[in-house]
């Protein structure tokens, strides 16, 4: 009986953590993805949003998405400098 109560307690805590939007492996909702994609479509704000998502206490999927996006932006920036040079 005690083992069952311990499992039920763990399940309730896991469920609360998941529904509270805490960090971890919980599923990111469609609404959250829409908001994130709209915010990163705005110049300058996109860098701020990606930095907050990458280094804040967010879902692991959002953190990885933000880190990958920042890496792509940095690579694109340096490739642009390399191809165009510093001549403007």
HTML snippet that shows the backbone in 3Dmol.js (N, CA, C, O; Angstrom):
<script src="https://3Dmol.org/build/3Dmol-min.js"></script>
<div id="view" style="width:600px;height:400px;position:relative"></div>
<script>
const pdb = `
ATOM      1  N   UNK A   1       0.824  -1.190   0.000  1.00  0.00           N
ATOM      2  CA  UNK A   1       0.000   0.000   0.000  1.00  0.00           C
ATOM      3  C   UNK A   1       0.878   1.270   0.000  1.00  0.00           C
ATOM      4  O   UNK A   1       0.590   2.245  -0.693  1.00  0.00           O
ATOM      5  N   UNK A   2       1.937   1.222   0.786  1.00  0.00           N
ATOM      6  CA  UNK A   2       2.808   2.380   0.871  1.00  0.00           C
ATOM      7  C   UNK A   2       3.491   2.661  -0.474  1.00  0.00           C
ATOM      8  O   UNK A   2       3.653   3.820  -0.856  1.00  0.00           O
ATOM      9  N   UNK A   3       3.884   1.619  -1.179  1.00  0.00           N
ATOM     10  CA  UNK A   3       4.507   1.775  -2.498  1.00  0.00           C
ATOM     11  C   UNK A   3       3.545   2.453  -3.478  1.00  0.00           C
ATOM     12  O   UNK A   3       3.956   3.315  -4.254  1.00  0.00           O
ATOM     13  N   UNK A   4       2.289   2.072  -3.444  1.00  0.00           N
ATOM     14  CA  UNK A   4       1.277   2.667  -4.320  1.00  0.00           C
ATOM     15  C   UNK A   4       1.105   4.150  -4.014  1.00  0.00           C
ATOM     16  O   UNK A   4       1.006   4.964  -4.932  1.00  0.00           O
ATOM     17  N   UNK A   5       1.068   4.508  -2.735  1.00  0.00           N
ATOM     18  CA  UNK A   5       0.909   5.912  -2.350  1.00  0.00           C
ATOM     19  C   UNK A   5       2.112   6.726  -2.800  1.00  0.00           C
ATOM     20  O   UNK A   5       1.956   7.871  -3.225  1.00  0.00           O
ATOM     21  N   UNK A   6       3.301   6.160  -2.713  1.00  0.00           N
ATOM     22  CA  UNK A   6       4.508   6.858  -3.155  1.00  0.00           C
ATOM     23  C   UNK A   6       4.458   7.108  -4.662  1.00  0.00           C
ATOM     24  O   UNK A   6       4.809   8.193  -5.124  1.00  0.00           O
ATOM     25  N   UNK A   7       4.020   6.101  -5.433  1.00  0.00           N
ATOM     26  CA  UNK A   7       3.903   6.275  -6.879  1.00  0.00           C
ATOM     27  C   UNK A   7       2.857   7.326  -7.220  1.00  0.00           C
ATOM     28  O   UNK A   7       3.065   8.139  -8.120  1.00  0.00           O
ATOM     29  N   UNK A   8       1.734   7.318  -6.509  1.00  0.00           N
ATOM     30  CA  UNK A   8       0.677   8.299  -6.773  1.00  0.00           C
ATOM     31  C   UNK A   8       1.177   9.702  -6.450  1.00  0.00           C
ATOM     32  O   UNK A   8       0.869  10.640  -7.187  1.00  0.00           O
ATOM     33  N   UNK A   9       1.939   9.875  -5.371  1.00  0.00           N
ATOM     34  CA  UNK A   9       2.496  11.170  -5.004  1.00  0.00           C
ATOM     35  C   UNK A   9       3.458  11.664  -6.083  1.00  0.00           C
ATOM     36  O   UNK A   9       3.420  12.835  -6.462  1.00  0.00           O
ATOM     37  N   UNK A  10       4.326  10.766  -6.580  1.00  0.00           N
ATOM     38  CA  UNK A  10       5.250  11.145  -7.641  1.00  0.00           C
ATOM     39  C   UNK A  10       4.496  11.550  -8.898  1.00  0.00           C
ATOM     40  O   UNK A  10       4.869  12.524  -9.552  1.00  0.00           O
ATOM     41  N   UNK A  11       3.440  10.816  -9.248  1.00  0.00           N
ATOM     42  CA  UNK A  11       2.659  11.138 -10.438  1.00  0.00           C
ATOM     43  C   UNK A  11       2.001  12.513 -10.305  1.00  0.00           C
ATOM     44  O   UNK A  11       1.981  13.283 -11.266  1.00  0.00           O
ATOM     45  N   UNK A  12       1.465  12.827  -9.124  1.00  0.00           N
ATOM     46  CA  UNK A  12       0.831  14.134  -8.917  1.00  0.00           C
ATOM     47  C   UNK A  12       1.852  15.250  -9.043  1.00  0.00           C
ATOM     48  O   UNK A  12       1.558  16.290  -9.632  1.00  0.00           O
ATOM     49  N   UNK A  13       3.046  15.053  -8.499  1.00  0.00           N
ATOM     50  CA  UNK A  13       4.094  16.072  -8.610  1.00  0.00           C
ATOM     51  C   UNK A  13       4.535  16.243 -10.050  1.00  0.00           C
ATOM     52  O   UNK A  13       4.722  17.371 -10.507  1.00  0.00           O
ATOM     53  N   UNK A  14       4.705  15.145 -10.774  1.00  0.00           N
ATOM     54  CA  UNK A  14       5.093  15.228 -12.178  1.00  0.00           C
ATOM     55  C   UNK A  14       4.025  15.948 -12.989  1.00  0.00           C
ATOM     56  O   UNK A  14       4.345  16.757 -13.860  1.00  0.00           O
ATOM     57  N   UNK A  15       2.760  15.657 -12.708  1.00  0.00           N
ATOM     58  CA  UNK A  15       1.659  16.287 -13.431  1.00  0.00           C
ATOM     59  C   UNK A  15       1.611  17.782 -13.131  1.00  0.00           C
ATOM     60  O   UNK A  15       1.406  18.592 -14.035  1.00  0.00           O
ATOM     61  N   UNK A  16       1.796  18.145 -11.878  1.00  0.00           N
ATOM     62  CA  UNK A  16       1.807  19.570 -11.535  1.00  0.00           C
ATOM     63  C   UNK A  16       2.957  20.284 -12.215  1.00  0.00           C
ATOM     64  O   UNK A  16       2.776  21.390 -12.726  1.00  0.00           O
ATOM     65  N   UNK A  17       4.132  19.682 -12.234  1.00  0.00           N
ATOM     66  CA  UNK A  17       5.291  20.296 -12.875  1.00  0.00           C
ATOM     67  C   UNK A  17       5.042  20.472 -14.369  1.00  0.00           C
ATOM     68  O   UNK A  17       5.383  21.509 -14.938  1.00  0.00           O
ATOM     69  N   UNK A  18       4.456  19.476 -14.998  1.00  0.00           N
ATOM     70  CA  UNK A  18       4.171  19.536 -16.431  1.00  0.00           C
ATOM     71  C   UNK A  18       3.164  20.638 -16.738  1.00  0.00           C
ATOM     72  O   UNK A  18       3.365  21.420 -17.667  1.00  0.00           O
ATOM     73  N   UNK A  19       2.088  20.706 -15.970  1.00  0.00           N
ATOM     74  CA  UNK A  19       1.043  21.687 -16.245  1.00  0.00           C
ATOM     75  C   UNK A  19       1.427  23.099 -15.819  1.00  0.00           C
ATOM     76  O   UNK A  19       0.826  24.069 -16.280  1.00  0.00           O
ATOM     77  N   UNK A  20       2.408  23.220 -14.955  1.00  0.00           N
ATOM     78  CA  UNK A  20       2.815  24.557 -14.532  1.00  0.00           C
ATOM     79  C   UNK A  20       3.761  25.204 -15.542  1.00  0.00           C
ATOM     80  O   UNK A  20       4.149  26.360 -15.371  1.00  0.00           O
ATOM     81  N   UNK A  21       4.133  24.475 -16.587  1.00  0.00           N
ATOM     82  CA  UNK A  21       5.003  25.045 -17.605  1.00  0.00           C
ATOM     83  C   UNK A  21       6.458  25.083 -17.203  1.00  0.00           C
ATOM     84  O   UNK A  21       7.244  25.845 -17.767  1.00  0.00           O
ATOM     85  N   UNK A  22       6.822  24.271 -16.236  1.00  0.00           N
ATOM     86  CA  UNK A  22       8.198  24.239 -15.778  1.00  0.00           C
ATOM     87  C   UNK A  22       9.130  23.675 -16.827  1.00  0.00           C
ATOM     88  O   UNK A  22       8.693  23.141 -17.847  1.00  0.00           O
ATOM     89  N   UNK A  23      10.407  23.798 -16.566  1.00  0.00           N
ATOM     90  CA  UNK A  23      11.377  23.277 -17.525  1.00  0.00           C
ATOM     91  C   UNK A  23      11.343  21.759 -17.504  1.00  0.00           C
ATOM     92  O   UNK A  23      10.815  21.146 -16.576  1.00  0.00           O
ATOM     93  N   UNK A  24      11.904  21.176 -18.525  1.00  0.00           N
ATOM     94  CA  UNK A  24      11.941  19.732 -18.582  1.00  0.00           C
ATOM     95  C   UNK A  24      11.563  19.238 -19.955  1.00  0.00           C
ATOM     96  O   UNK A  24      11.737  19.930 -20.958  1.00  0.00           O
ATOM     97  N   UNK A  25      11.048  18.042 -19.981  1.00  0.00           N
ATOM     98  CA  UNK A  25      10.737  17.404 -21.251  1.00  0.00           C
ATOM     99  C   UNK A  25       9.258  17.489 -21.603  1.00  0.00           C
ATOM    100  O   UNK A  25       8.821  16.805 -22.529  1.00  0.00           O
ATOM    101  N   UNK A  26       8.473  18.297 -20.903  1.00  0.00           N
ATOM    102  CA  UNK A  26       7.050  18.403 -21.201  1.00  0.00           C
ATOM    103  C   UNK A  26       6.809  18.923 -22.606  1.00  0.00           C
ATOM    104  O   UNK A  26       7.671  19.554 -23.218  1.00  0.00           O
ATOM    105  N   UNK A  27       5.641  18.645 -23.086  1.00  0.00           N
ATOM    106  CA  UNK A  27       5.284  19.038 -24.450  1.00  0.00           C
ATOM    107  C   UNK A  27       5.051  20.548 -24.536  1.00  0.00           C
ATOM    108  O   UNK A  27       4.427  21.139 -23.655  1.00  0.00           O
ATOM    109  N   UNK A  28       5.552  21.156 -25.594  1.00  0.00           N
ATOM    110  CA  UNK A  28       5.331  22.577 -25.841  1.00  0.00           C
ATOM    111  C   UNK A  28       4.025  22.691 -26.628  1.00  0.00           C
ATOM    112  O   UNK A  28       3.834  22.004 -27.631  1.00  0.00           O
ATOM    113  N   UNK A  29       3.140  23.556 -26.169  1.00  0.00           N
ATOM    114  CA  UNK A  29       1.835  23.669 -26.814  1.00  0.00           C
ATOM    115  C   UNK A  29       1.927  24.395 -28.153  1.00  0.00           C
ATOM    116  O   UNK A  29       2.889  25.111 -28.431  1.00  0.00           O
ATOM    117  N   UNK A  30       0.915  24.191 -28.958  1.00  0.00           N
ATOM    118  CA  UNK A  30       0.841  24.854 -30.257  1.00  0.00           C
ATOM    119  C   UNK A  30       0.831  26.371 -30.090  1.00  0.00           C
ATOM    120  O   UNK A  30       1.486  27.087 -30.847  1.00  0.00           O
ATOM    121  N   UNK A  31       0.096  26.854 -29.111  1.00  0.00           N
ATOM    122  CA  UNK A  31       0.033  28.289 -28.852  1.00  0.00           C
ATOM    123  C   UNK A  31       1.391  28.885 -28.515  1.00  0.00           C
ATOM    124  O   UNK A  31       1.728  29.981 -28.963  1.00  0.00           O
ATOM    125  N   UNK A  32       2.168  28.152 -27.721  1.00  0.00           N
ATOM    126  CA  UNK A  32       3.508  28.621 -27.372  1.00  0.00           C
ATOM    127  C   UNK A  32       4.387  28.712 -28.604  1.00  0.00           C
ATOM    128  O   UNK A  32       5.119  29.687 -28.773  1.00  0.00           O
ATOM    129  N   UNK A  33       4.324  27.690 -29.482  1.00  0.00           N
ATOM    130  CA  UNK A  33       5.120  27.723 -30.707  1.00  0.00           C
ATOM    131  C   UNK A  33       4.712  28.893 -31.598  1.00  0.00           C
ATOM    132  O   UNK A  33       5.570  29.552 -32.186  1.00  0.00           O
ATOM    133  N   UNK A  34       3.417  29.153 -31.700  1.00  0.00           N
ATOM    134  CA  UNK A  34       2.946  30.276 -32.530  1.00  0.00           C
ATOM    135  C   UNK A  34       3.474  31.599 -31.993  1.00  0.00           C
ATOM    136  O   UNK A  34       3.936  32.443 -32.761  1.00  0.00           O
ATOM    137  N   UNK A  35       3.408  31.783 -30.678  1.00  0.00           N
ATOM    138  CA  UNK A  35       3.900  33.025 -30.063  1.00  0.00           C
ATOM    139  C   UNK A  35       5.403  33.167 -30.288  1.00  0.00           C
ATOM    140  O   UNK A  35       5.881  34.245 -30.642  1.00  0.00           O
ATOM    141  N   UNK A  36       6.143  32.089 -30.084  1.00  0.00           N
ATOM    142  CA  UNK A  36       7.597  32.136 -30.276  1.00  0.00           C
ATOM    143  C   UNK A  36       7.927  32.490 -31.719  1.00  0.00           C
ATOM    144  O   UNK A  36       8.774  33.348 -31.969  1.00  0.00           O
ATOM    145  N   UNK A  37       7.269  31.840 -32.666  1.00  0.00           N
ATOM    146  CA  UNK A  37       7.552  32.106 -34.079  1.00  0.00           C
ATOM    147  C   UNK A  37       7.174  33.530 -34.486  1.00  0.00           C
ATOM    148  O   UNK A  37       7.867  34.144 -35.297  1.00  0.00           O
ATOM    149  N   UNK A  38       6.089  34.057 -33.934  1.00  0.00           N
ATOM    150  CA  UNK A  38       5.723  35.453 -34.223  1.00  0.00           C
ATOM    151  C   UNK A  38       6.747  36.424 -33.642  1.00  0.00           C
ATOM    152  O   UNK A  38       7.103  37.415 -34.278  1.00  0.00           O
ATOM    153  N   UNK A  39       7.217  36.133 -32.428  1.00  0.00           N
ATOM    154  CA  UNK A  39       8.190  37.026 -31.800  1.00  0.00           C
ATOM    155  C   UNK A  39       9.536  37.008 -32.511  1.00  0.00           C
ATOM    156  O   UNK A  39      10.191  38.045 -32.619  1.00  0.00           O
ATOM    157  N   UNK A  40       9.955  35.853 -32.992  1.00  0.00           N
ATOM    158  CA  UNK A  40      11.262  35.819 -33.661  1.00  0.00           C
ATOM    159  C   UNK A  40      11.186  36.312 -35.102  1.00  0.00           C
ATOM    160  O   UNK A  40      12.208  36.390 -35.784  1.00  0.00           O
ATOM    161  N   UNK A  41       9.997  36.643 -35.566  1.00  0.00           N
ATOM    162  CA  UNK A  41       9.861  37.238 -36.899  1.00  0.00           C
ATOM    163  C   UNK A  41      10.113  38.745 -36.856  1.00  0.00           C
ATOM    164  O   UNK A  41      10.235  39.379 -37.904  1.00  0.00           O
ATOM    165  N   UNK A  42      10.192  39.322 -35.660  1.00  0.00           N
ATOM    166  CA  UNK A  42      10.406  40.758 -35.495  1.00  0.00           C
ATOM    167  C   UNK A  42      11.904  41.021 -35.331  1.00  0.00           C
ATOM    168  O   UNK A  42      12.527  40.504 -34.404  1.00  0.00           O
ATOM    169  N   UNK A  43      12.487  41.827 -36.234  1.00  0.00           N
ATOM    170  CA  UNK A  43      13.938  42.113 -36.142  1.00  0.00           C
ATOM    171  C   UNK A  43      14.314  42.712 -34.793  1.00  0.00           C
ATOM    172  O   UNK A  43      13.509  43.409 -34.175  1.00  0.00           O
ATOM    173  N   UNK A  44      15.499  42.449 -34.347  1.00  0.00           N
ATOM    174  CA  UNK A  44      16.096  42.866 -33.078  1.00  0.00           C
ATOM    175  C   UNK A  44      15.443  42.136 -31.900  1.00  0.00           C
ATOM    176  O   UNK A  44      16.142  41.574 -31.056  1.00  0.00           O
ATOM    177  N   UNK A  45      14.122  42.141 -31.840  1.00  0.00           N
ATOM    178  CA  UNK A  45      13.425  41.425 -30.769  1.00  0.00           C
ATOM    179  C   UNK A  45      13.716  39.930 -30.853  1.00  0.00           C
ATOM    180  O   UNK A  45      13.747  39.243 -29.833  1.00  0.00           O
ATOM    181  N   UNK A  46      13.930  39.428 -32.068  1.00  0.00           N
ATOM    182  CA  UNK A  46      14.184  37.996 -32.231  1.00  0.00           C
ATOM    183  C   UNK A  46      15.442  37.558 -31.480  1.00  0.00           C
ATOM    184  O   UNK A  46      15.460  36.483 -30.880  1.00  0.00           O
ATOM    185  N   UNK A  47      16.473  38.365 -31.506  1.00  0.00           N
ATOM    186  CA  UNK A  47      17.717  38.017 -30.805  1.00  0.00           C
ATOM    187  C   UNK A  47      17.469  37.978 -29.299  1.00  0.00           C
ATOM    188  O   UNK A  47      17.939  37.074 -28.609  1.00  0.00           O
ATOM    189  N   UNK A  48      16.735  38.957 -28.801  1.00  0.00           N
ATOM    190  CA  UNK A  48      16.438  39.023 -27.367  1.00  0.00           C
ATOM    191  C   UNK A  48      15.607  37.809 -26.946  1.00  0.00           C
ATOM    192  O   UNK A  48      15.910  37.167 -25.940  1.00  0.00           O
ATOM    193  N   UNK A  49      14.572  37.499 -27.706  1.00  0.00           N
ATOM    194  CA  UNK A  49      13.705  36.361 -27.392  1.00  0.00           C
ATOM    195  C   UNK A  49      14.503  35.062 -27.422  1.00  0.00           C
ATOM    196  O   UNK A  49      14.358  34.223 -26.532  1.00  0.00           O
ATOM    197  N   UNK A  50      15.339  34.892 -28.433  1.00  0.00           N
ATOM    198  CA  UNK A  50      16.134  33.665 -28.538  1.00  0.00           C
ATOM    199  C   UNK A  50      17.128  33.539 -27.383  1.00  0.00           C
ATOM    200  O   UNK A  50      17.344  32.441 -26.870  1.00  0.00           O
ATOM    201  N   UNK A  51      17.729  34.646 -26.973  1.00  0.00           N
ATOM    202  CA  UNK A  51      18.645  34.601 -25.831  1.00  0.00           C
ATOM    203  C   UNK A  51      17.917  34.237 -24.540  1.00  0.00           C
ATOM    204  O   UNK A  51      18.419  33.447 -23.741  1.00  0.00           O
ATOM    205  N   UNK A  52      16.740  34.812 -24.341  1.00  0.00           N
ATOM    206  CA  UNK A  52      15.947  34.496 -23.148  1.00  0.00           C
ATOM    207  C   UNK A  52      15.543  33.022 -23.146  1.00  0.00           C
ATOM    208  O   UNK A  52      15.637  32.349 -22.119  1.00  0.00           O
ATOM    209  N   UNK A  53      15.096  32.527 -24.299  1.00  0.00           N
ATOM    210  CA  UNK A  53      14.680  31.125 -24.384  1.00  0.00           C
ATOM    211  C   UNK A  53      15.878  30.173 -24.226  1.00  0.00           C
ATOM    212  O   UNK A  53      15.763  29.132 -23.580  1.00  0.00           O
ATOM    213  N   UNK A  54      17.015  30.533 -24.813  1.00  0.00           N
ATOM    214  CA  UNK A  54      18.173  29.648 -24.791  1.00  0.00           C
ATOM    215  C   UNK A  54      18.793  29.528 -23.403  1.00  0.00           C
ATOM    216  O   UNK A  54      19.253  28.452 -23.022  1.00  0.00           O
ATOM    217  N   UNK A  55      18.810  30.615 -22.650  1.00  0.00           N
ATOM    218  CA  UNK A  55      19.535  30.600 -21.385  1.00  0.00           C
ATOM    219  C   UNK A  55      18.641  30.767 -20.163  1.00  0.00           C
ATOM    220  O   UNK A  55      19.139  30.829 -19.039  1.00  0.00           O
ATOM    221  N   UNK A  56      17.333  30.841 -20.367  1.00  0.00           N
ATOM    222  CA  UNK A  56      16.406  30.932 -19.256  1.00  0.00           C
ATOM    223  C   UNK A  56      15.959  29.560 -18.793  1.00  0.00           C
ATOM    224  O   UNK A  56      16.439  28.540 -19.288  1.00  0.00           O
ATOM    225  N   UNK A  57      15.046  29.537 -17.849  1.00  0.00           N
ATOM    226  CA  UNK A  57      14.504  28.287 -17.307  1.00  0.00           C
ATOM    227  C   UNK A  57      13.254  27.917 -18.093  1.00  0.00           C
ATOM    228  O   UNK A  57      12.130  28.156 -17.653  1.00  0.00           O
ATOM    229  N   UNK A  58      13.474  27.327 -19.271  1.00  0.00           N
ATOM    230  CA  UNK A  58      12.370  26.987 -20.162  1.00  0.00           C
ATOM    231  C   UNK A  58      12.423  25.509 -20.524  1.00  0.00           C
ATOM    232  O   UNK A  58      13.341  24.786 -20.138  1.00  0.00           O
ATOM    233  N   UNK A  59      11.428  25.090 -21.265  1.00  0.00           N
ATOM    234  CA  UNK A  59      11.345  23.722 -21.749  1.00  0.00           C
ATOM    235  C   UNK A  59      12.577  23.380 -22.575  1.00  0.00           C
ATOM    236  O   UNK A  59      13.110  24.236 -23.282  1.00  0.00           O
ATOM    237  N   UNK A  60      13.030  22.139 -22.489  1.00  0.00           N
ATOM    238  CA  UNK A  60      14.248  21.719 -23.183  1.00  0.00           C
ATOM    239  C   UNK A  60      14.110  21.864 -24.700  1.00  0.00           C
ATOM    240  O   UNK A  60      15.087  22.173 -25.382  1.00  0.00           O
ATOM    241  N   UNK A  61      12.910  21.645 -25.227  1.00  0.00           N
ATOM    242  CA  UNK A  61      12.704  21.804 -26.671  1.00  0.00           C
ATOM    243  C   UNK A  61      12.864  23.265 -27.084  1.00  0.00           C
ATOM    244  O   UNK A  61      13.480  23.557 -28.109  1.00  0.00           O
ATOM    245  N   UNK A  62      12.315  24.177 -26.293  1.00  0.00           N
ATOM    246  CA  UNK A  62      12.467  25.604 -26.593  1.00  0.00           C
ATOM    247  C   UNK A  62      13.921  26.037 -26.462  1.00  0.00           C
ATOM    248  O   UNK A  62      14.413  26.827 -27.269  1.00  0.00           O
ATOM    249  N   UNK A  63      14.610  25.520 -25.445  1.00  0.00           N
ATOM    250  CA  UNK A  63      16.024  25.868 -25.266  1.00  0.00           C
ATOM    251  C   UNK A  63      16.850  25.404 -26.461  1.00  0.00           C
ATOM    252  O   UNK A  63      17.677  26.157 -26.975  1.00  0.00           O
ATOM    253  N   UNK A  64      16.630  24.170 -26.903  1.00  0.00           N
ATOM    254  CA  UNK A  64      17.394  23.650 -28.037  1.00  0.00           C
ATOM    255  C   UNK A  64      17.060  24.394 -29.328  1.00  0.00           C
ATOM    256  O   UNK A  64      17.949  24.674 -30.132  1.00  0.00           O
ATOM    257  N   UNK A  65      15.789  24.711 -29.528  1.00  0.00           N
ATOM    258  CA  UNK A  65      15.388  25.478 -30.705  1.00  0.00           C
ATOM    259  C   UNK A  65      16.076  26.839 -30.719  1.00  0.00           C
ATOM    260  O   UNK A  65      16.594  27.272 -31.749  1.00  0.00           O
ATOM    261  N   UNK A  66      16.077  27.507 -29.573  1.00  0.00           N
ATOM    262  CA  UNK A  66      16.679  28.839 -29.477  1.00  0.00           C
ATOM    263  C   UNK A  66      18.193  28.773 -29.688  1.00  0.00           C
ATOM    264  O   UNK A  66      18.760  29.613 -30.387  1.00  0.00           O
ATOM    265  N   UNK A  67      18.841  27.784 -29.090  1.00  0.00           N
ATOM    266  CA  UNK A  67      20.294  27.659 -29.270  1.00  0.00           C
ATOM    267  C   UNK A  67      20.640  27.377 -30.726  1.00  0.00           C
ATOM    268  O   UNK A  67      21.577  27.963 -31.267  1.00  0.00           O
ATOM    269  N   UNK A  68      19.891  26.484 -31.360  1.00  0.00           N
ATOM    270  CA  UNK A  68      20.141  26.177 -32.774  1.00  0.00           C
ATOM    271  C   UNK A  68      19.911  27.409 -33.642  1.00  0.00           C
ATOM    272  O   UNK A  68      20.681  27.666 -34.568  1.00  0.00           O
ATOM    273  N   UNK A  69      18.867  28.167 -33.353  1.00  0.00           N
ATOM    274  CA  UNK A  69      18.579  29.380 -34.118  1.00  0.00           C
ATOM    275  C   UNK A  69      19.686  30.405 -33.959  1.00  0.00           C
ATOM    276  O   UNK A  69      20.085  31.042 -34.934  1.00  0.00           O
ATOM    277  N   UNK A  70      20.187  30.572 -32.740  1.00  0.00           N
ATOM    278  CA  UNK A  70      21.282  31.516 -32.508  1.00  0.00           C
ATOM    279  C   UNK A  70      22.556  31.085 -33.239  1.00  0.00           C
ATOM    280  O   UNK A  70      23.274  31.925 -33.782  1.00  0.00           O
ATOM    281  N   UNK A  71      22.832  29.801 -33.252  1.00  0.00           N
ATOM    282  CA  UNK A  71      24.002  29.300 -33.979  1.00  0.00           C
ATOM    283  C   UNK A  71      23.868  29.591 -35.471  1.00  0.00           C
ATOM    284  O   UNK A  71      24.827  30.029 -36.106  1.00  0.00           O
ATOM    285  N   UNK A  72      22.687  29.351 -36.033  1.00  0.00           N
ATOM    286  CA  UNK A  72      22.446  29.629 -37.453  1.00  0.00           C
ATOM    287  C   UNK A  72      22.599  31.117 -37.747  1.00  0.00           C
ATOM    288  O   UNK A  72      23.164  31.483 -38.777  1.00  0.00           O
ATOM    289  N   UNK A  73      22.114  31.969 -36.872  1.00  0.00           N
ATOM    290  CA  UNK A  73      22.234  33.422 -37.067  1.00  0.00           C
ATOM    291  C   UNK A  73      23.701  33.845 -37.060  1.00  0.00           C
ATOM    292  O   UNK A  73      24.128  34.630 -37.906  1.00  0.00           O
ATOM    293  N   UNK A  74      24.466  33.326 -36.109  1.00  0.00           N
ATOM    294  CA  UNK A  74      25.892  33.679 -36.023  1.00  0.00           C
ATOM    295  C   UNK A  74      26.641  33.183 -37.256  1.00  0.00           C
ATOM    296  O   UNK A  74      27.459  33.913 -37.816  1.00  0.00           O
ATOM    297  N   UNK A  75      26.369  31.949 -37.686  1.00  0.00           N
ATOM    298  CA  UNK A  75      27.015  31.420 -38.889  1.00  0.00           C
ATOM    299  C   UNK A  75      26.648  32.271 -40.108  1.00  0.00           C
ATOM    300  O   UNK A  75      27.511  32.592 -40.925  1.00  0.00           O
ATOM    301  N   UNK A  76      25.385  32.632 -40.226  1.00  0.00           N
ATOM    302  CA  UNK A  76      24.949  33.479 -41.344  1.00  0.00           C
ATOM    303  C   UNK A  76      25.608  34.837 -41.327  1.00  0.00           C
ATOM    304  O   UNK A  76      25.972  35.368 -42.376  1.00  0.00           O
ATOM    305  N   UNK A  77      25.766  35.404 -40.143  1.00  0.00           N
ATOM    306  CA  UNK A  77      26.418  36.703 -40.018  1.00  0.00           C
ATOM    307  C   UNK A  77      27.864  36.641 -40.499  1.00  0.00           C
ATOM    308  O   UNK A  77      28.303  37.489 -41.276  1.00  0.00           O
ATOM    309  N   UNK A  78      28.600  35.634 -40.036  1.00  0.00           N
ATOM    310  CA  UNK A  78      30.002  35.518 -40.433  1.00  0.00           C
ATOM    311  C   UNK A  78      30.154  35.133 -41.898  1.00  0.00           C
ATOM    312  O   UNK A  78      31.093  35.587 -42.552  1.00  0.00           O
ATOM    313  N   UNK A  79      29.262  34.312 -42.428  1.00  0.00           N
ATOM    314  CA  UNK A  79      29.313  33.994 -43.856  1.00  0.00           C
ATOM    315  C   UNK A  79      29.039  35.235 -44.699  1.00  0.00           C
ATOM    316  O   UNK A  79      29.658  35.426 -45.746  1.00  0.00           O
ATOM    317  N   UNK A  80      28.125  36.069 -44.252  1.00  0.00           N
ATOM    318  CA  UNK A  80      27.840  37.315 -44.954  1.00  0.00           C
ATOM    319  C   UNK A  80      29.070  38.224 -44.953  1.00  0.00           C
ATOM    320  O   UNK A  80      29.412  38.819 -45.975  1.00  0.00           O
ATOM    321  N   UNK A  81      29.725  38.325 -43.810  1.00  0.00           N
ATOM    322  CA  UNK A  81      30.952  39.126 -43.742  1.00  0.00           C
ATOM    323  C   UNK A  81      32.040  38.550 -44.633  1.00  0.00           C
ATOM    324  O   UNK A  81      32.759  39.293 -45.300  1.00  0.00           O
ATOM    325  N   UNK A  82      32.160  37.250 -44.646  1.00  0.00           N
ATOM    326  CA  UNK A  82      33.183  36.597 -45.445  1.00  0.00           C
ATOM    327  C   UNK A  82      32.938  36.785 -46.941  1.00  0.00           C
ATOM    328  O   UNK A  82      33.872  37.069 -47.691  1.00  0.00           O
ATOM    329  N   UNK A  83      31.703  36.631 -47.373  1.00  0.00           N
ATOM    330  CA  UNK A  83      31.372  36.736 -48.801  1.00  0.00           C
ATOM    331  C   UNK A  83      31.401  38.182 -49.279  1.00  0.00           C
ATOM    332  O   UNK A  83      31.986  38.492 -50.317  1.00  0.00           O
ATOM    333  N   UNK A  84      30.769  39.056 -48.520  1.00  0.00           N
ATOM    334  CA  UNK A  84      30.711  40.467 -48.928  1.00  0.00           C
ATOM    335  C   UNK A  84      31.958  41.224 -48.555  1.00  0.00           C
ATOM    336  O   UNK A  84      32.277  42.244 -49.167  1.00  0.00           O
ATOM    337  N   UNK A  85      32.659  40.742 -47.569  1.00  0.00           N
ATOM    338  CA  UNK A  85      33.808  41.476 -47.061  1.00  0.00           C
ATOM    339  C   UNK A  85      33.320  42.626 -46.193  1.00  0.00           C
ATOM    340  O   UNK A  85      32.125  42.736 -45.917  1.00  0.00           O
ATOM    341  N   UNK A  86      34.199  43.445 -45.781  1.00  0.00           N
ATOM    342  CA  UNK A  86      33.843  44.595 -44.948  1.00  0.00           C
ATOM    343  C   UNK A  86      33.658  45.859 -45.771  1.00  0.00           C
ATOM    344  O   UNK A  86      33.601  46.950 -45.204  1.00  0.00           O
ATOM    345  N   UNK A  87      33.564  45.746 -47.083  1.00  0.00           N
ATOM    346  CA  UNK A  87      33.380  46.904 -47.962  1.00  0.00           C
ATOM    347  C   UNK A  87      31.892  47.196 -48.122  1.00  0.00           C
ATOM    348  O   UNK A  87      31.126  46.358 -48.599  1.00  0.00           O
ATOM    349  N   UNK A  88      31.505  48.381 -47.723  1.00  0.00           N
ATOM    350  CA  UNK A  88      30.094  48.771 -47.884  1.00  0.00           C
ATOM    351  C   UNK A  88      29.997  49.968 -48.771  1.00  0.00           C
ATOM    352  O   UNK A  88      28.897  50.455 -49.033  1.00  0.00           O
TER     353      UNK A  88
END
`;
const viewer = $3Dmol.createViewer("view");
viewer.addModel(pdb, "pdb");
viewer.setStyle({}, {cartoon: {color: "spectrum"}});
viewer.zoomTo();
viewer.render();
</script>
